[in-house]
Amino acid sequence: GFLHYVVSDCEFNSSKLNDIEYTESYYYNKLEIIRFSSSVGKYVGYTEHGIKNAERWNNGPEVITSRGERERYCFRNVGVFTESALTKS
C-alpha cells in the first residue's frame, strides 16, 4: 500500500512571533515531497512531483493560507504548549 501524510510543526524559543517557525511537510511513502516553511515563506519541492506542486501552490491561494498559519496556529497555542511542558517537567 501507499501512505500519504502531512506533518505540521511549530518550533519556538519564546512566545514572540519572530521566534516561531511553522513548517508543513507532505510525505508519500516516508519520502518528504514538499515543505512549507514560514522562515522561507514559500513551498519547496524535493521530488519531481513536489517541485511541480510547489510551483503551482506558490502562485495560488495555498501559499497565502500557509503564511498565516504561524500566527493563527502556532502563536495562538504557544502558551498552551509551554504551560503543558512546564507542568510536566
Secondary structure, DSSP 8 states (H G I E B T S, - for coil): ---EEEEEEEEESSSSGGGEEEEEEEEETTEEEEEEETTTTEEEESSHHHHHHHHHHHTSHHHHHHHHHIIIIIIHHHHHHHHHHHHH-
